[in-house]
Amino acid sequence: MSLLTEFLAIVQDWRDVFPQQRTFERATRQALGSLLCLGRRCLSRIIWTNGGQHRSWSAEYFLYSRCPWEPQHLFRPILKGALERCPQRLVGVAVDDTRLRKTGRSIPQAFYQRDPMSPPFHVNLVLGLRFLQASLLLPLHRSAPVSARALPIRFEEVSRVKRPGKKATEEMNRQYRAAVKQRNLSRRFVEMGHQLRRELDAAGGAQKTLVLAGDGSFCNRTCFADIPQRTELLARARRDARLCLRSSDGSRKFYAVEKFTPEQVRKDEAHGWKTTKIFYGGKRRKIRYKERSGVYWQRGAKQRPLRLFVIAPTPYRKNQSKRLYYRDPAYLFTTDLKSSPRQLLQIYFDRWQIEVNHREEKDTLGVGQAQLWNVTAVPKQPVLAVAAYSALLLASLQAFGPQRGAAYAELPKWRRRARRPSCLDLVTLLRKEAALQPPVFTSIQIQTDANQIIAAAAA
């Protein structure tokens, strides 16, 4: 079994996305080149990796600016192939936004936004693009002692509405305020939820329940108000959210007068702690939680009943000789009132894998480093790179399974306990196989300089 063969078999289904065979081959070359490339992943280096440094580069750039194709359709074969590894009724999908740094002032979609890496006492600004990503959570820990794997199935650019200038009229300001309410991150999250539900049905998961797991930025009235059918929302909540129960005094009031917060539920000794086992950190661990169903959040969810989970702080040590420290407690709201707490909490703990996706996409694969400024091309190239990364993860599962076997390079001593291959392990193996299997390239008409690939694999 070969990782390169499985990867090419997955991307063969991209043929229906592109209008012509030559554009499909060009996209396949660039997708593979973005994985094999060394150094900075700008488009010129990707072309050089495919052996096209002596050809005209115009067609490679026109793939994004002139060729009509829908970038999000690249994830359809990945979703269909990965859904077979989700046997349970609940299908978890982690959703989060990420930022791709840019320096070009001529990129229309780039804007200044808060740098998430800035310290809390000094907020910094960064110029870049904002993307909303959805990753399918594969529960690999059900069959092997490894953490879950997140496969990207959506990567959409979310730009802001440009604020009018100082000389703008009152009508222009009114239109701006109306556009901000319709074109924001929460509205795009709702639209993505409906699209994912349709894509899941088309992939054969009509009988499964979609669980969208998000952070606190998606715990608001916009997201709770428009949830698709057979879809549940699981989001982290504030500790001071004002909750209540249903009124039972016989009046026409819907909400009870007495209010309480998630923090008060955590401190209330009348509600005892429950325990369950969750797989995280390489093994199954016991966690303590509190549960309260049938609560109402008047300002956030209105008359939609919610389920509150309070997760106790997790103890940890900096080293064996230090004292115990405790992390902050977590508060979760979910619209699922029937599923077992263990399944929902496992999806929440697996949600961290989307952060692993963001790190590997930007640090290992250099997503967003391509230098494009055309308004049509800017959001397309990162989607192709992320789709190639997702296809690589799925190909590794189909070829070698979830664990790190003998096919991968030997690890240093300080990493011998790694049970799951990293993105760098997959890229290293892909470079090795690309150098040893040149006939595979000719089958899809990829003109690759074998000497360059062999030198890259040796480096």
C-alpha positions as CSV (number, residue, x, y, z in Angstrom):
1,M,0.0,0.0,0.0
2,S,1.3,3.4,-1.0
3,L,0.4,6.8,0.5
4,L,0.9,8.5,-2.9
5,T,-1.3,6.0,-4.6
6,E,-4.1,6.6,-2.1
7,F,-3.7,10.3,-2.4
8,L,-4.0,10.3,-6.2
9,A,-7.0,7.9,-6.0
10,I,-8.8,10.5,-3.7
11,V,-8.1,13.5,-5.9
12,Q,-9.3,11.7,-9.0
13,D,-12.8,12.6,-7.9
14,W,-11.9,16.3,-8.3
15,R,-12.4,15.9,-12.1
16,D,-16.1,16.9,-11.8
17,V,-15.1,20.1,-10.1
18,F,-13.2,21.6,-13.0
19,P,-14.6,22.4,-16.4
20,Q,-11.7,20.8,-18.4
21,Q,-9.3,18.0,-18.1
22,R,-6.2,20.2,-18.4
23,T,-7.4,22.5,-15.5
24,F,-8.0,19.3,-13.4
25,E,-4.4,18.2,-14.1
26,R,-3.1,21.6,-13.3
27,A,-4.9,21.7,-10.0
28,T,-3.7,18.2,-9.1
29,R,-0.1,19.3,-9.9
30,Q,-0.4,22.3,-7.6
31,A,-2.1,20.4,-4.8
32,L,0.7,17.8,-4.9
33,G,3.3,20.5,-5.2
34,S,2.0,22.3,-2.2
35,L,2.7,19.2,-0.1
36,L,6.1,18.4,-1.6
37,C,7.4,21.9,-1.8
38,L,10.4,23.0,0.4
39,G,10.6,26.3,2.1
40,R,8.1,29.0,1.6
41,R,4.9,27.8,-0.2
42,C,4.6,30.7,-2.7
43,L,3.2,29.8,-6.1
44,S,6.5,30.0,-7.9
45,R,8.1,27.4,-5.6
46,I,5.1,25.1,-6.1
47,I,5.5,25.4,-9.9
48,W,9.3,24.7,-9.5
49,T,8.5,21.6,-7.5
50,N,6.4,20.3,-10.4
51,G,9.2,20.9,-12.8
52,G,7.5,23.9,-14.5
53,Q,10.1,26.6,-13.9
54,H,10.9,26.7,-17.6
55,R,7.3,27.0,-18.8
56,S,5.0,30.0,-18.8
57,W,3.4,30.6,-15.5
58,S,0.3,32.5,-16.7
59,A,-1.9,29.4,-16.9
60,E,-0.9,28.5,-13.3
61,Y,-2.2,31.8,-12.0
62,F,-5.2,31.9,-14.3
63,L,-6.4,28.7,-12.6
64,Y,-7.6,30.8,-9.7
65,S,-8.4,34.1,-11.4
66,R,-10.2,33.0,-14.7
67,C,-11.1,29.3,-14.4
68,P,-14.7,28.9,-13.1
69,W,-14.8,26.2,-10.4
70,E,-16.2,26.0,-6.9
71,P,-13.4,25.5,-4.3
72,Q,-15.7,24.0,-1.6
73,H,-16.6,21.1,-3.8
74,L,-13.1,19.7,-3.4
75,F,-14.1,18.4,0.0
76,R,-17.0,16.2,-1.2
77,P,-14.9,13.1,-1.9
78,I,-13.1,13.6,1.4
79,L,-16.3,13.8,3.4
80,K,-17.7,10.7,1.6
81,G,-14.6,8.6,2.3
82,A,-14.2,9.8,5.9
83,L,-17.8,9.2,6.8
84,E,-17.2,5.5,6.7
85,R,-15.1,5.8,9.8
86,C,-17.9,7.4,11.8
87,P,-20.1,4.5,12.9
88,Q,-21.8,6.3,15.7
89,R,-25.1,8.2,15.3
90,L,-23.5,11.5,16.3
91,V,-21.1,13.0,13.8
92,G,-18.9,15.7,15.4
93,V,-17.7,18.7,13.3
94,A,-15.5,21.3,14.9
95,V,-15.9,24.8,13.6
96,D,-13.5,27.7,14.2
97,D,-12.1,30.7,12.4
98,T,-8.4,31.3,11.7
99,R,-6.3,34.2,10.2
100,L,-3.8,34.1,7.4
101,R,-1.3,36.9,7.6
102,K,-0.8,39.1,4.6
103,T,1.5,42.0,3.8
104,G,0.0,43.2,0.5
105,R,-2.0,46.4,0.7
106,S,-3.7,45.7,-2.6
107,I,-5.6,42.6,-1.4
108,P,-9.3,43.6,-1.2
109,Q,-10.2,40.9,1.4
110,A,-7.4,41.7,3.8
111,F,-8.1,43.8,6.8
112,Y,-6.7,44.6,10.2
113,Q,-7.9,42.4,13.0
114,R,-7.0,41.3,16.5
115,D,-3.9,39.1,16.7
116,P,-4.9,36.0,18.7
117,M,-1.2,35.6,19.7
118,S,-1.0,39.0,21.4
119,P,-0.8,39.1,25.2
120,P,-4.0,39.8,27.1
121,F,-2.6,43.1,28.5
122,H,-1.8,44.5,25.0
123,V,-4.0,43.8,22.0
124,N,-2.0,43.8,18.7
125,L,-3.4,44.1,15.2
126,V,-2.5,42.0,12.2
127,L,-3.2,42.5,8.5
128,G,-4.6,39.3,7.0
129,L,-7.5,37.2,5.7
130,R,-10.1,35.5,7.9
131,F,-11.3,32.0,7.1
132,L,-14.0,29.9,8.7
133,Q,-13.0,26.2,8.8
134,A,-15.0,23.0,9.6
135,S,-13.3,19.8,10.4
136,L,-14.9,16.3,10.6
137,L,-13.9,14.6,13.9
138,L,-13.0,11.0,13.3
139,P,-13.2,9.0,16.6
140,L,-10.0,6.9,16.1
141,H,-9.8,6.3,19.8
142,R,-12.7,3.8,19.5
143,S,-10.5,1.3,17.6
144,A,-6.9,2.3,18.5
145,P,-5.1,4.1,21.4
146,V,-4.7,7.3,19.5
147,S,-6.4,10.7,19.6
148,A,-9.1,11.7,17.2
149,R,-8.2,13.0,13.8
150,A,-9.8,16.1,12.3
151,L,-10.2,16.3,8.5
152,P,-11.1,19.7,7.0
153,I,-14.3,19.6,5.0
154,R,-14.9,23.3,4.7
155,F,-12.6,26.3,4.4
156,E,-14.4,29.6,3.5
157,E,-13.1,33.1,3.4
158,V,-15.0,35.5,5.6
159,S,-14.2,39.1,4.8
160,R,-15.6,42.1,6.7
161,V,-17.8,44.9,5.4
162,K,-15.8,48.0,4.6
163,R,-16.7,50.9,6.8
164,P,-17.7,54.1,4.9
165,G,-15.5,57.2,5.2
166,K,-15.9,60.3,7.2
167,K,-17.7,62.0,4.3
168,A,-20.3,59.3,4.0
169,T,-24.0,60.2,4.0
170,E,-26.5,59.0,6.5
171,E,-27.9,56.6,3.8
172,M,-24.5,55.0,3.3
173,N,-24.1,54.6,7.1
174,R,-27.5,53.0,7.3
175,Q,-26.6,50.5,4.6
176,Y,-23.4,49.7,6.3
177,R,-25.1,48.9,9.6
178,A,-27.6,46.7,7.8
179,A,-24.8,44.9,5.9
180,V,-22.9,44.2,9.1
181,K,-25.9,42.3,10.5
182,Q,-26.1,40.1,7.5
183,R,-22.4,39.6,6.7
184,N,-20.6,38.6,9.8
185,L,-19.0,35.5,11.3
186,S,-22.1,34.2,13.0
187,R,-24.3,34.5,9.9
188,R,-21.6,32.6,7.9
189,F,-21.5,29.9,10.6
190,V,-25.3,29.5,10.2
191,E,-25.0,29.2,6.4
192,M,-22.1,26.8,6.7
193,G,-24.3,24.6,9.1
194,H,-27.0,24.3,6.5
195,Q,-24.4,23.5,3.8
196,L,-22.8,20.8,5.9
197,R,-26.1,19.2,6.6
198,R,-26.9,19.0,2.9
199,E,-23.4,17.7,2.1
200,L,-23.7,15.0,4.9
201,D,-27.0,13.9,3.4
202,A,-25.5,13.6,-0.1
203,A,-22.6,11.6,1.3
204,G,-24.9,9.0,2.8
205,G,-25.3,10.3,6.3
206,A,-29.0,11.2,6.3
207,Q,-29.6,9.1,9.3
208,K,-26.9,10.7,11.4
209,T,-27.1,13.7,13.6
210,L,-24.6,16.5,12.9
211,V,-23.1,18.1,16.1
212,L,-21.4,21.4,15.4
213,A,-18.8,22.1,18.1
214,G,-17.7,25.7,18.5
215,D,-16.0,28.1,20.9
216,G,-17.6,31.0,22.7
217,S,-17.8,33.2,19.6
218,F,-20.6,31.0,18.3
219,C,-22.6,31.0,21.5
220,N,-25.0,33.7,20.6
221,R,-28.6,34.3,19.5
222,T,-27.8,34.3,15.8
223,C,-26.4,30.8,15.9
224,F,-29.0,29.3,18.3
225,A,-31.9,30.9,16.3
226,D,-31.3,29.0,13.0
227,I,-30.1,25.5,13.5
228,P,-30.8,23.0,10.7
229,Q,-32.9,19.9,11.2
230,R,-31.1,16.8,12.5
231,T,-28.3,19.2,13.7
232,E,-27.2,20.1,17.2
233,L,-25.0,22.9,18.5
234,L,-22.4,22.4,21.2
235,A,-20.7,25.7,22.2
236,R,-18.7,27.0,25.1
237,A,-20.6,29.5,27.2
238,R,-19.9,32.4,29.6
239,R,-19.8,31.7,33.3
240,D,-22.1,34.7,34.0
241,A,-24.8,33.9,31.5
242,R,-28.2,34.5,33.1
243,L,-30.3,31.4,32.9
244,C,-33.7,30.4,34.2
245,L,-36.3,27.6,34.1
246,R,-39.8,27.3,32.6
247,S,-42.4,29.2,34.6
248,S,-44.7,26.9,36.6
249,D,-46.8,29.3,38.6
250,G,-49.9,28.9,36.4
251,S,-49.5,32.4,34.7
252,R,-48.9,33.1,31.0
253,K,-45.3,33.9,31.7
254,F,-42.9,31.6,29.9
255,Y,-39.7,32.3,31.9
256,A,-39.4,31.8,35.6
257,V,-38.5,34.8,37.7
258,E,-35.6,33.2,39.5
259,K,-32.3,33.5,37.6
260,F,-29.0,31.7,38.0
261,T,-25.7,31.4,36.2
262,P,-23.4,28.5,35.2
263,E,-20.9,29.6,37.9
264,Q,-23.6,29.3,40.5
265,V,-24.5,25.7,39.3
266,R,-20.8,24.8,39.7
267,K,-20.7,26.0,43.3
268,D,-24.2,24.6,44.2
269,E,-23.6,21.6,46.5
270,A,-27.2,20.4,45.9
271,H,-26.2,19.3,42.4
272,G,-23.6,16.6,42.8
273,W,-20.7,15.9,40.5
274,K,-20.8,13.0,38.1
275,T,-17.9,11.2,36.6
276,T,-17.2,9.7,33.2
277,K,-14.2,8.6,31.1
278,I,-13.0,10.7,28.2
279,F,-10.1,10.0,25.8
280,Y,-7.7,12.9,25.7
281,G,-4.0,13.4,26.2
282,G,-3.2,9.9,24.9
283,K,-5.4,7.8,27.3
284,R,-8.8,7.6,28.9
285,R,-9.1,9.8,31.9
286,K,-11.8,10.5,34.4
287,I,-13.5,13.9,34.4
288,R,-16.1,15.4,36.7
289,Y,-19.1,17.2,35.4
290,K,-22.5,18.6,36.3
291,E,-25.5,18.5,34.1
292,R,-28.7,20.4,34.1
293,S,-31.3,20.0,31.3
294,G,-34.3,22.2,30.4
295,V,-32.7,25.6,31.1
296,Y,-33.5,28.7,29.1
297,W,-31.1,31.5,28.1
298,Q,-33.5,34.4,27.4
299,R,-31.0,36.7,25.8
300,G,-29.1,34.1,23.8
301,A,-31.5,31.2,22.8
302,K,-34.9,32.7,23.7
303,Q,-37.5,29.9,24.1
304,R,-35.2,27.1,22.8
305,P,-34.5,24.6,25.7
306,L,-30.8,24.1,26.4
307,R,-28.6,21.6,28.3
308,L,-25.9,22.9,30.5
309,F,-22.7,21.0,31.2
310,V,-20.2,22.2,33.8
311,I,-16.8,20.5,33.6
312,A,-14.7,20.6,36.8
313,P,-11.1,22.1,36.6
314,T,-8.5,19.6,35.5
315,P,-5.6,19.1,37.8
316,Y,-2.0,18.9,36.4
317,R,1.6,19.1,37.4
318,K,4.4,21.1,35.7
319,N,6.7,18.2,36.7
320,Q,6.7,15.3,39.1
321,S,8.2,17.3,42.0
322,K,5.8,20.3,41.7
323,R,2.4,20.8,43.4
324,L,-0.9,20.3,41.7
325,Y,-2.3,23.2,39.6
326,Y,-5.9,23.5,38.2
327,R,-7.1,24.8,34.9
328,D,-10.3,26.9,34.6
329,P,-13.6,25.1,34.5
330,A,-15.6,24.9,31.3
331,Y,-19.3,25.7,30.7
332,L,-21.1,24.2,27.7
333,F,-24.5,24.8,26.1
334,T,-26.0,22.3,23.8
335,T,-29.3,21.9,22.0
336,D,-29.1,18.1,22.3
337,L,-31.3,17.1,25.2
338,K,-31.3,13.3,24.7
339,S,-27.8,12.0,23.8
340,S,-25.5,10.6,26.5
341,P,-23.2,13.1,28.2
342,R,-20.2,10.9,27.4
343,Q,-20.7,11.3,23.7
344,L,-21.2,15.0,23.8
345,L,-18.3,15.6,26.1
346,Q,-16.0,13.5,23.9
347,I,-16.9,15.6,20.9
348,Y,-16.1,18.7,22.9
349,F,-12.7,17.3,24.0
350,D,-12.0,16.2,20.4
351,R,-12.7,19.7,19.1
352,W,-9.1,20.6,20.0
353,Q,-8.0,18.8,16.9
354,I,-9.1,21.7,14.7
355,E,-6.4,23.8,16.4
356,V,-3.9,21.1,15.4
357,N,-5.2,21.5,11.8
358,H,-4.6,25.3,12.0
359,R,-1.0,24.8,13.2
360,E,-0.1,22.2,10.6
361,E,-1.8,24.2,7.8
362,K,0.1,27.4,8.5
363,D,3.4,26.2,10.0
364,T,4.1,22.9,8.2
365,L,2.3,23.5,4.9
366,G,2.5,27.3,4.6
367,V,-1.2,27.9,3.7
368,G,-1.6,31.5,2.9
369,Q,1.9,32.1,1.8
370,A,1.1,32.3,-1.9
371,Q,1.4,35.8,-3.3
372,L,-1.9,36.6,-5.0
373,W,-3.9,39.8,-5.1
374,N,-6.8,39.1,-7.6
375,V,-10.1,39.3,-5.9
376,T,-11.2,35.9,-7.3
377,A,-7.9,34.2,-6.8
378,V,-7.2,35.2,-3.2
379,P,-9.8,32.9,-1.5
380,K,-9.3,30.0,-3.9
381,Q,-5.6,29.0,-3.5
382,P,-5.7,28.4,0.3
383,V,-8.8,26.2,-0.2
384,L,-6.9,24.0,-2.7
385,A,-4.0,23.7,-0.3
386,V,-6.2,22.8,2.7
387,A,-8.1,20.3,0.5
388,A,-4.8,18.6,-0.4
389,Y,-3.9,18.5,3.3
390,S,-7.2,16.9,4.1
391,A,-6.8,14.3,1.3
392,L,-3.4,13.5,2.6
393,L,-4.8,12.8,6.1
394,L,-7.5,10.5,4.6
395,A,-5.0,8.7,2.4
396,S,-2.8,7.9,5.4
397,L,-5.8,6.4,7.2
398,Q,-6.7,4.3,4.2
399,A,-3.1,3.2,3.5
400,F,-1.7,2.5,7.0
401,G,-4.5,3.0,9.5
402,P,-4.6,5.4,12.4
403,Q,-1.4,4.3,14.2
404,R,2.2,5.1,13.4
405,G,3.7,2.0,11.8
406,A,7.0,0.9,10.3
407,A,6.3,2.8,7.0
408,Y,7.2,6.1,8.6
409,A,10.7,7.4,9.3
410,E,12.2,6.5,12.7
411,L,11.6,9.1,15.4
412,P,14.2,10.5,17.7
413,K,14.4,9.2,21.2
414,W,12.5,12.0,22.8
415,R,9.5,11.3,20.5
416,R,9.4,7.5,20.7
417,R,6.0,7.6,22.5
418,A,4.2,9.1,19.5
419,R,1.4,6.8,18.4
420,R,-0.1,8.9,15.6
421,P,1.8,10.2,12.6
422,S,2.2,13.9,12.3
423,C,1.7,16.0,9.2
424,L,5.5,16.3,8.8
425,D,5.7,12.4,8.9
426,L,3.2,12.2,6.1
427,V,4.9,14.8,4.0
428,T,8.3,13.1,4.5
429,L,6.8,9.7,3.4
430,L,5.1,11.4,0.4
431,R,8.4,12.9,-0.8
432,K,10.1,9.5,-0.5
433,E,7.4,7.7,-2.5
434,A,7.3,10.5,-5.1
435,A,11.0,10.0,-5.7
436,L,10.7,6.2,-5.9
437,Q,7.5,5.9,-8.0
438,P,7.9,8.2,-11.1
439,P,5.3,6.1,-13.2
440,V,2.6,7.3,-10.9
441,F,3.2,10.9,-12.0
442,T,3.0,10.1,-15.7
443,S,-0.4,8.5,-15.2
444,I,-1.9,11.9,-14.4
445,Q,0.5,13.7,-16.8
446,I,2.5,15.5,-14.1
447,Q,5.8,16.6,-15.5
448,T,8.1,16.3,-12.5
449,D,11.9,16.5,-12.5
450,A,13.0,13.3,-10.7
451,N,16.3,14.7,-9.7
452,Q,14.7,17.7,-7.9
453,I,12.3,15.4,-6.0
454,I,15.1,13.0,-5.0
455,A,17.2,15.9,-3.7
456,A,14.2,17.3,-1.8
457,A,13.6,13.9,-0.2
458,A,17.2,13.5,0.8
459,A,17.2,17.0,2.4
